[in-house]
């Protein structure tokens, strides 16, 4: 099994082996990692025909093989039919509800060298970390907008954003919000358990790409370079007590069809192993970053993104699907009517900025800068119902 290789191994060029664990990393005895990679390697999307796509669109239950067909080039003439089926599935399980939230970046220090990310440790940007008082000011301001769900984010630095620091942010968030999500560096099971005790409900981890060869060329330094530790993060989070987990590939880094397929299969296998888990997808495309405005998604245009989002909805109809401010307002307003069920609003991807001036630079450029009120009104205009939270704590 891939995860059995624990010891740190240095290659001839001094880089760590992306399949070997650092000593502080928990090795999870799980068969999911190997299954996901094997299925992705076997996925040949060129073999699917329009007949396969038609079969997938008429199936009562979408199988992994049907999902593979829906992501294939053969499905290109059927994007409209896919969107219609996705809309039916969304309405069947979610009605006309669209959930709203906002991300809060509390630190942008990072120890990884990921060449596509604005936070990478070699990028010359303004670094900052909010203290407890500043975090509370940000959260109070966000809560005043009416939002009841928050996603807490940091750069991937255990030194500058340790588990205790993130836990304190969760405790503060619990005073203002009903749902608390985390998008931070992958952790061991015991760390996730601690953060769950502090108030965190769910964890999202972007695998970025499931292609190990490509992953190795994109992640040159840091803990993030360890491919299997990242891939197993959702399972460790569930073992730590988290209610839900989110999955994503950063579309455009590599072959988006294979990455989307691996993302879906990863979530599907986790759902089968942990039937109680709430499953969520994010569908991010590459965006320009500070000091590199030429970063854009490879071969993933809006039509392809609709295909991916619709395929996720049809394959896993109960899952939450988030569409971020990486996409423009027009696209976001349309995709929530088709397949997505969750949308961010009033977004700032720098450090601070909700209650005053940003103290640190952003991770990437956003495309939709609308306020909470503007997004709320846009949802209503679509005949949909904005929902701030559907959880009650007793």
N, C-alpha and C positions, 0 to 999 in steps of 0.2 A: 504494500500500500504506500502511496506517495508520502503520507504523513509520518511514516516510520523513521524518516531520515531527520534526526533532530539536531545533531551537532553542527556547529558552525563550520563552514568549509570555505576557504579562500581559493579563488581561481588563480591562474597564472598572471592575470592582469591586476590582481589585488582586489577584485570585486567578489562579494559574497555570492555563493551559489543560491539562486532564487528558490531552490527546492529544499534548502536546509534551514532548520529553525535556529533562531538565537536562543541562548540558554534560558532566557526569562519567558519564553513562549510555551504555552500549554499545547501539548500534542493531543489531539482529539482522536479517539479510536472510532472512526466513522467511515462508512462505505460510500457516502454521498459524493465526496470529492472525486474519487476515482470514476464513479459512474457518470458524473457530469462531463468530465474531460473525455472519457471514452465515447460517449454519445455525440459530443461536439465534433470529435475527430471523424466519426463515422457519417456525420451529416453532409450529404452531397446534395445541395439544393438544385443542381442542374438536372437531376433525374426525375423531378416531379413534372407532371403534365397538367394541362387544364382539367382533365378528368379527375385528377387527384384533388385539385382545388374545389371543383364542384362537389365532390364527395364530402370534403371537409365542411363545406358550407351547408350541407343538408344533414349532417350528422347531428343526432340529439345530444351526444356527448363528444366533445372534441378530444381526441386521443393525441398522444405525443406525435404520432405519425401525421395526423391531420394538421397539427400545429406546424410541423415542418413544412408541409405543403403550403400553408397560408403565408409563410415567410419567404417562399421561393419566388424566383422571377416569373414563374408560370402564373402567379396570382396577380400580376400587374394589371391585366385587363379586368380584374374583379374587385378592385379597390372599393368601388361604390357598393357592391354587394357585401363586401366584408364590413364596411362601415355601417350598413343597414342592420346586419346581424349583430354587430357589436352594440349598436344602440338598443336593440331589443333586449340583449342580455343585460346591459347596464340598467335599463328601466325595470327589468324583471326583478333584479336583486337590490337595486338602490333607489328605485322610484325616480323622482326628479331632484334628488338631493345632491348638492355639490358642497363638499367640505372645504373650509377655508382655514389657512394657517399662515404663519410667517416664520422665516428662519432668523435666528439671532446668532451672529458670529461674535464670540466672546474673546477669541484670541486667534492670531494668525502666524504664530511661531511654528516652524515646521523643521523636522530633522530629515525629511526625505528629499531626494532629488528626482522629481518627476517632471520631465521636460515640457509637458503641456500645461502645467498648473502654475498659476500666479503666486501661490504660497511657497513654491519650492525653495529649498534652503539656499540656493545660489542666486536667486532672483533678488535684485536690489530694490526692495520695497520698504515702505514704512511699516515696522512691526509694532504691535501693541497687544496688551492683555488687559481686559477690564477687571477691576477689583470688585469686591462684593457690593459695595455701594453703587458703583457704576452699572453693574449687572441689574441691580434692583431698579435703578432709574430707567434703564432701557425697558425692562419688563413691565414696569408700571405704565410707561408711555404706550407700549404695545397693547396692554390690556385695556387701556382707555379707548382704543379704537373699536372695541367690541370683540376682538379675537379671543378665543378660549383655548387655542392650541398653539404650541410653540415648538420649533425645532432648534435645538441648541447645537451649534457647530464650533469646532476649533480646528486649528492646524494640527498636524500630527506630530506633536512634541510632548513626550511624557515628562520632560524636564519642566517645561513652561506651562503645561496644562495637564497636571497629574490627575489621577483618579479622584483624589480628595477635592481638588479645585472644581472639577466637573460635577462632583456630587453636591458641593455647596451651591452651585448654580441650579441644580435640580431642586434642592430644598427651597431656594428662593422662588423658583418657577411655580412650585406647588401652591404658593400663596396667591398666585394670580391666574393660573391656567388649570383646566381640567384634563388636558392631554399634553404630555411632554415626550417629545422624540429626541433622539440623539443621532448625530452624524459626526462621529469622532473617530480616532484611530481604533483599530481592532484590539480587543482585550481578552484576557483569560476569563473563564467562567466566574471565578470568585469576584472579579472586578465588576462584571455585569450584575452579579447578585447584589453587590454593594450599591451600585447606581440605581438598581430597581428599588432597593430599600429607601433610597433618597428621593424617589418619586418618578423615575423614568418609566415610561410605558412601552416604548418600542425603540428599535435600533435599525438604522439604515446603513448599509455598507455598499459602496460602489466597487465592484470587482475591476472596473475600468475595461479590461479585456480578458477573456478567458483563454486566449492564445498565449501559451507560455513563452514561446519564442519572441513574440511581439512584446509581451509584458516585460521581459528581461531587458529589451532595448529601450523601453520607456521609463523604467524605474531603476535608476543607476545607483542610488545610495539609500540607506536607511532601512528601518524595519518593514516598510511597505514593499521592499524588494522581495520579501519572502511570500511567494505566491500562495502556497497552500494554507498558510496561517490566515491570510485574508479571506480565502474562499470558505473556510470553515467558521468564520466569525458569526454568521447568523445562527448556526447550531449552538455555539457556545452561549450566545445571548439568550436563546430559549432555555438552555439548561440552567442559566442564571436567573430564570424567572420572568424574563421579559414577555409581555403579552403578544407583541407582534414584531415582525422583522421585515425589512425592505430590501429589495434587490435592484441592481442596475448595472448595465454596462455603459460606458461613455461612448455613445455611438459616433463613429467617425475615426476612432483610433485604429481600427482594423476592419476586417470584413464584418459589416454590421449585421448581415444575416446570420452568420455563425455566432456572433456575440449575443444577438437577441435570442437565438435558439437556446444557447447555453444558459442564459439568464432565466428563461422560462422553465427549462428542465430543472435547473437548480431549485427554483421556487416550488415546482411541482413535487420534487422528491422530498424537500423539507416538509411540505404540507402532508404528504403521505406518512411520513415518519412522526410528525408532530401535528395531528389533526386539529388540536385546539388552537394552533398558532394563527394569528391574523397575518395575512400575506399582503405585501404591498409592492408595487413596481414604481420606479421612476424611469423616465425616458429621456435622459439628457443628451444633447448633442454638444460637440465641442464648441467653445466660444473663445474669442480673442482674449488675451491676458495682457497685463502691464508688461511692457518691454518686448511683446511679441503680438502684433496685431494681425499676423498672417495665419494664425491657428483657426481653422474652420473644418467642419465635418467633411470627411471623405465619402463622396458618393451617397450621402444621406440628405436628400432634399425633403421638402415637406410631404410630398406624396409617399416617399418611403417611410417617413415617420408615422404617417397615418396607418400605413400597412402594419408596422410594428405594434403600435398601440392597439389597433383593432385585433390583431392576432393575440396579444396578451389577454384582451377582454374575452374573446371567444374561448380561449384555452382555459383560463382560470377566471370564470365569471364572478366569483365571490371576492376577488382581490380588489384592493384599492389601487388606483392608478393616478399618480401625480404628474401634472404638467407644470414645469417650472418657468421662471421668468427668463430663462435662456431663449424661450420662444417669444415671438411678437404677440401683441394683444389680439390681433385678428385671428391668428392660429389658435391661441389658447381659448378664445371665446367659442370657436367652432369645435374644437376637440372635446370640450366638456359636454357638448351636446351629443357627441358621438360615443365616446368610450371612456374618457378620463372622469374621475370622480372627486378629485382633490386639486385645489389650485392655491398657489401662494399669492399674497397681496401685501402691499406696503413694504416691499422688499428692499433691504440694504445688505449688500454682500461685503461691505467693509466692516471694520471693527468699531462698534458704536454707530451713531448716525440716526438712531430713532429718537433719542432725547436731546441731541445736540450735534456738533460736528463730528465727522468720523475721525477716530484716533489712529486707525491703521488702514492700509490699502486693501482693496478688494481681491477676491480670488479669481474672478472673471468678470467680463462685461455682461450686464443684463440687457434684455431687449424690451421688457415690459416694466415700466416704472410707475404704473398706476397705484394710486392709494387704495386702502382697504375699502373706502366708500365707493370709489370708482369701479373696482372689481365687483363689489356687492351689487351695484346697480346693473352692471353688464350681465351678471348671472340672472337677475330678475328679468331683464329684457329678453333673454332666451327662453323665458317661461319655466326656468328652473328655480329651485329653492336653496338659497345659501344656508349652510348649516355651520355653526361655530363649534358645536360639540354635541355628541349624542351619548355621552357618558355621565353617569351620576354616581358620586362617591357617597356611601352611607357609613 
